[in-house]
């Protein structure tokens, strides 16, 4: 199957550089990488160009629009619409993915079934200390390194480091009682299923777009599957100036509304960018 990693970014070139390197280090290299750029400046463009010319083992696309505020859903819809892949692996540009990450998603994701995972979060101090050598050596996924960085704070976080063989972690994922809510920083969906639900709802900003998409996929009969404990992903810290508690409360109410109503398609979504 044709697979493209679509990662979203906005003016965070250092994290993006580490993220892209982690994609390049995949044991199953994706067939393409798309940077869905919500209006970043020239420094981000330089990072992408250098990566595409010197590092990437596969074709790289840069889908960009002008910065007019937080419009992650809009730029992701544009990236999905212009993709030729059968299956899309979504990550954010501020994460580092384990070398088995893409393969694990492709092992599980099918038409009618999306896969989604979770994050191991680094604080600001640990984020500042990460080097490319730490990533190339795999140190950033090592439980000892993560423990010293203060990232393992609970049994749940420890399990996210994949402490056991994949068959065991697979069993834990299948019996976990955690709701299969789509996490946009760690998910994979067949493009045909995204088209069926009209992609992201652009009228929802930070605080609900991913969950809104996941609920509509569920309403369309596309079920979620965890890879919470078998595909480690480490999140790099950054400020969230765009977070608005009032909007987040409103978006949670909208998500509950579509869960009850059975709504499938986004009102303002992907169809704006699809060719007839």
N, C-alpha and C positions, 0 to 999 in steps of 0.2 A: 504494500500500500504506500502511496505517496504521503509523506508526513512533512508538515512545516511547523516549526516553532515560531509562534507569534509572541513577542514580548513587548510590553508597553513601557514607555519611559518618558520622563520629563525633567530636563535640566539636572541630571545626576550622573555626570560623565564617569566619575571614578567607579561607582557601583556598576554602571553599565559595562565598563571595561572588564570587570571581574565576572559579571554575568555572562557576557559573550564568550569569554575564555572557558567558562564552565560548560557552555554548549559545545564549543569546539572540542572539548575533551571527552565527549560522549563515546561510549563503546559502540553504540548504534548511532551513527551520525545522521541527523535529520536530512531530508532531501532539500530543505531550504530553511533560511532564517529570515523572518520579517520583523523589523523594528517599527512598531506602531508608536510614532512620536507625536506627543500632544503639544507641539510647538516649541521644542527646545532650540537653543541657540547654536552658534557655530562650533563651540567646543565639543558638543555632542556629535555634530556632523563629522568632525575630524576623527573622533574615536571610531565611529562607524566606518569611515573610509579606510582608516588604517587597518582595522580588523578585517574588512572585506579584501583588501589588497595583500595583506601579509600573513594572516592567521587562519581565516575561516576555511574549513575543508569542504564547504558547500556554498551555493549561491546565496547572496545576501540582498534583501530588499529594504529600502528605507521609505516608509510611508509617513509623510509629514503634513501637518496643516498649521496654519497660523495660530499663535497663542491668543485665545480669546477667553481664557478661564478654563476651569476643569472640564474637559470634554473627552475623557478616556473612552467612554462608550462609543462616541462618534468615530474616533480614530481606529478603534478596534473593528467597528463595522466596516470601515473602509479597507482595512487590512484583510478581513475575512472575504469581502466581496472580490478583491483582486487576487486572492489566493487560488492556485490550481491544485492544491493538495486535497486528498480525500479526508485526512484526519488532521486536526489542528491541535497542537500542544500549546497551551497558554501558560506563560509565566510572566512575572513582572521583572523589570530591568534592574531591580535591587535585590536579586536573589542569586545564590550559587547552587547549582543542581548537581547531585551525585552522578558519577559516570554512568550508572545504570538507569538513570531517571527516564530518558526517552524510551528505552527498550521496555521498561516496566509498564509505561503508559500504553505502548503499542501492544503489549501482551494482553492487556485487559479491555481496551476500548473497542467497541463494536457499534455498528448502526443500532440505535435504540438503547445504547448503554454508554454513559459518560463516566470517566474516572476522575477522581478528585482527591487531593491530599491536604497536607497542612504545612506549617512552618516551624522551624527551629529559630528562635529570634536571638540575635546578638544585640547587646547594648551598644551605646555610642563608643565606649572605650575599646571594646573588642572589635567593633567594626573598623575603627581607625588603625588597628594593629594588623589587619589581614593583608597579606602580600600575595603576589602572583605565585611565588614559590610555595606558599601554604596551600594554595589551590591545586597547583600542579602535582604536589606530593600527596594530596588527599588529606592533609592534616586537618582542614576545616570540617571534615566529616568524621574525624576520629573522636570517640567518646571522651578520651582523656583531654584532648585539646578543648573540646566544647565544655567539659566540666570546669577546667581551669579558667575558661572565659566566662563562667557564670551562666551559661546558657541552659544547663540541665537543672531544672528547678522542681521537677515532679516525675512521677513514674510515667506519665503520659509523654513528656518530653523525651525521657530516656528511651521509650519505645520507638519514638520517631527517628532515632539514630540507627535503626535496623540492627539491634543487638544480636539477633538470631538469624538462621538461614531463611531464605525467602519463603519456602513452603510454610514454615512456622509463622512468619509474620503475615503471610497471606491468610492463614487460618484466623489469626487475631483480628485482621481487618474485616473478615466476613462475619465474625461474631460480635464485633464491637457495636454497642448500642448507640453510638454517636450518629446523629442525623447526617445523611449524605447531602449536605448543603454544598453547592458548588463554590469552590475557592478559586477566584480568578488568577491567583498567583501560582496555582498548582492544579491544572485541570487539562483534560483532553476530551474533545468532542468531534464526532464526525461532522464534516462541513454540511452535509445534506440535512442533518438534524438541526444545525444552526439556522439554515435557510428556512426550514419548516416553521421555526418559532420566530423568525424575522430578527434574529440576532439580539444585540443589546438594546435595551430601552433607553434612548438618548435623553429623555426628559428626566431621568433619575441620575443625579450626580453622585459624588462620593457618599458612601454609606449604604449601599444597597444594590448596585447594578448587578454584581455577580450572583447574589442570592436570588434576585428577581429573575435572572436568566435561568438559574437552576430550577426554580419553582415552575416556570413555564415549560421547561424541558420535561419535568415530571408530569405536568398536566397533559403534555403531548404523548405520554407513554414512554419517554426516554428516562430510564432509571439511572441512579447514581451508584457508583461502586468505589469503595475506599481503596487507596493505596497509601494510606496514612502512615503505615509503619514499614513500608518496603521500598520507598523512593525518597530518600532524604533530600531535603531542601532547606538551605540556611538563608535566613533573611538578614540583610544588612540594615542597620538603623538609619533613620532619616527623620527630619521634622515633618509634621503634617499640618502645615498652615492652612490647608484647604478644608480641614475637617470642621464641620458645622453641626453641633449637637441637635439643633432644631430640625435641620434637614434630615439628619439621620433618623430622628423619631418619626418624621413624616414618611420617610421611605420604608421604615419597618411596617408602618400601617398599610402602605400600598402593597407590600409583599404579602401581608396577611389577607388583604382583600383579594388578590389574584389567586392565592391558595384556596380560598373559599369559593371563588367564582369559577375556577377552572380555566381562566384565560390562558391562551396559548401564544398568540402573536403579539409582538411589541407594536405599539401604535406608531411610534417614530423610531424606525429601525433600519435593518440591513437593506431592505428593498429599494431604498433611495439610491444605492450605489451599484446595484446589480444591473448588468446589461440584459436587455430583453432577449 
